[in-house]
Amino acid sequence: MRSLAFFVEMLILLPMVTIQPFVGVLVWSWISFMSPHRLLWGPASGLPWAMITLAATLVGCVVAREPKRITWNPTTALILIFIICITLTSLTAMGPPDAVYAKWLGVVKAFSVMLLTAQLLTTKERIHAMVWIMALSLAYYGVKGGGFTVIFGGANRVQGPEGTAIGDNNALAAALLVCVPLMNYLRLQSQHRIIRIGLSAAMVLTLFSVVGSYSRGALIGLLAMSGFLWLKSKHKMLAAVVIPVLVGTVILFMPPEWMARMQTIDSNAPADNSVEGRYEIWHVAWVMAMRRPFTGSGFMGPYDDDVVNAFVPGATPRAVHSIWFEVLGEHGLVTFGVWLSISLSAVIASRRIIKSASGVPELEWCVDLAKMSQVSMVAYAVAGSFLSLSYWDYYFTMLVVVAATAQYVRAALGETTSVRSRQRVMLPSRHAVRGGAVAAKGRAGSTV
């Protein structure tokens, strides 16, 4: 039944996509972020829905002639440079060609759609629609996993959808941390009390889901995110009470097994095999970047036995489990710099939004979005330090949203300034009007 409902829904949406390409971007994002087809059974689960949606969206761009023109900003320009860089490093990749090509194609496809998304995020309504899609796509797993944790007392780990970037418990937890600030932004902007209550409940359950994942990296990310969320809160006194109580309650709810696993974060605790394995592969990735600073080992290099042993004999190939070391090892120092600059450009854009739009009632939503996006960036940077989520399209789409919001603010403030300038030119001052009246009266008297 679920498969049939999804199939019918897509049959309704796809014709709309060919008329309104932005609808296609939303549908693509929903499929990419949530992977709803992974929750189905039967033929509908195996169809390439993302590619079908992308094809329909491109047709829609031609039919609707949208976008009308290409606008660039530092974030989108760096994304384009990043695509070029990983293409060059893939040409010299040391891993199996088929595996390298498959990963290169997936990353390039996702980042190319981000460029299209950036060109279509032209209005407040579209920006809000994208944030809603992003929040709801992961809120489903947050609410579901949180309910699972509460019902079973945290006895089992919360997992993501199989075969996706967030299928692993650690990846799902980090993803949910990035999503929570966006949910909070929507709560702040919602006019309806029921929606605000629903989003608040979803955030609480999502926190249970994060803790119920048993991810140590996510716990560190949660603490970092909570501190930064307090820093960005408008009501710091209230937040100073609510945030620690809420996070503490969720943590205290967990069973002793969870506590025992989290205690291994302590530097004095004996390292387990997973921790030692991460240290080893991080060292391998660093050696790859130092020996091949312009190309790295290429996609899938740290996963291949022959490639790893070419740099550090005897080391075990495995997932890098660090966004920083993964990009360093696979692409070298130059591409790492470009990849890091994408996030830095969004940080700068968010700071400019807060500085220029604060105090402007019509743009207060932009300030809230910039602040919550900064919290999400902190969550990704901290939790991602222990995960292989370097090319996660959800996070980079959020950066594109921040860049589009910054452009919206510049346009809005520019319009306001130009209107005020025209008003000053067109409307004479009070003294000029009075002087003109006196002069006219004098001229009238001289003619009598």
Buried (B, 14 or more C-beta within 10 A) or exposed (E): EEBEEBBEEBEEBBEBBBEBBBBBBBBBBBBBBBBBBBBBEEEBBEBEBBEBBBBBBBBBBEEBEBBEEEEEBBBBBBBBBBBEBBEBBBEBBBBBEEBBBEBBEBBBBBBBBBBBBBBBBBEBEBBBBBBBBBBBBBBBBBBBBBBBBBEEEBEEBBBBBEEBBBBBBBBBBBBBBBBBBBBBBBBBBBEEEEEBEBBEEBBBBBBBBBBBBBBBBBBBBBEBBBEBBBEBBEEEEEBEEEBEEBBEEBBEBBEEEBEEBBEEEEEEEEEEEEBEBBEBBBBBBBBBBEEBBBBBBBBBBBBBEEBBBBBBEEBEBBBBBBBBBBBBBBBBBBBBBBBBBBBBBBBBBBEBBBEBBEEBEEBBBBBBBBBBBBBBBBBBBBBBBBBBBBBBBBBBBBBBBBBBBBBBBBEBBEEEEEEEEEEEEEEEEEEEEEEEEEEEEEEEEEEE
